[in-house]
Amino acid sequence: MSLEDKKVSLYAANKLWVDARIDVEGKLLIQGQDLNNGEYEYMLSVPEAEIPKVVAALDGAPGDDVLELLAAHGPEIVRFGEMRWLKSLGIEPGFSSYR
């Protein structure tokens, strides 16, 4: 399985699902679906060049699998807020959403 085919769950409870994957361009995508007040879906994207910041923030070493690290820390990242967490690392993620 290539990294582009791999998807991990960060959180799945209370009508909220958050997953992460690497797209074919090498970007990290964090996608969420919240069914608490109707349906709300969102996606955050992190450029490939910024992924080492995410790995380091999760106490990983260069070359560690960012998806495995995210999955291991998923609940606390989601509780903090994925967008707020990424911004706290100095990353300005791309964002899109729809209801």
Beta strands, then each sheet from edge to edge (+ up, - down):
strand 1: 7-13
strand 2: 16-22
strand 3: 28-34
strand 4: 40-46
strand 5: 94-98
sheet 1: 1+ 2- 3+ 4- 5+
end
